[in-house]
Amino acid sequence: MTRDLIGLRNVRGVLFDMDGVIYVGTRPLPGVREALDYLASTGRSFLFVTNNASKTPAQFVDRLAEMDIHIQPEQVLGSAEATACWLAEQVAHQGWPRGPVIVMGQDGLKVALQKSGFELTTDPHAATYAVAGINFKLTYDELADVSLAIRNGARFIGTNSDVTYPSERGPLPGAGSILALLATASGQQPLVVGKPNRGMYEQAMARLKLSAGQTPMVGDRYDTDISGAIPLGLWTAGVLTGISQRQDFEQASAPPDLIAEDLPDLIQQLRQVDSRN
């Protein structure tokens, strides 16, 4: 543990990763409702912060409802929405050109880009930007078009660099694997917005209107959820229901503030901290 955990009593909101923390595949993980209820009972807010760029917030809400987890769309921040907002900020404030976007991704990314004012294109010769995320139905032609767009000068942006995606079958190729393929094919490396990059955390804290010292990040991956949160001063908690194992967290150069078997264990640790005088 890297800090005096008594300070956790000062947290006012919690950021939860989703895949490997809230659910795996279509299976909800233990204790989600109890964790959210405890946060509400102690006056704390929460935000689900996921690198999964495949769905819109409304689609995430519908998926969670099927698992009997009921939240509002504004309580989800995906890397698709974060990437679209980040790109719009570059156009508005950093002098980047506005232009069409070719997308390697699904509804979540396409809808987010359109809501941020971008025109979508499938023409690799017309694209100003090539934005890539997870796509569970990708085709060779799509990979070819996005690669050609990057070679033709489209700025290459990735939603996240997770090389694997947790599923009930085990880790599957993630967005980072798709980015690696496109980088190899195009000869260009992407600018990546999602965790562990700071833009994702900053947008999440802004949405909750909280500072880093008031906000823990709960995740199952050290290399994304935890490693990116530590430099910003967020509290961090690693849970053992997803990708990283206990030794991964313990042996990291900057380990998380606490490690929990699962969400019930995490909430029990928080209860203990809250109960101390």
Disulfide bonds with the S-S distance in Angstrom:
none
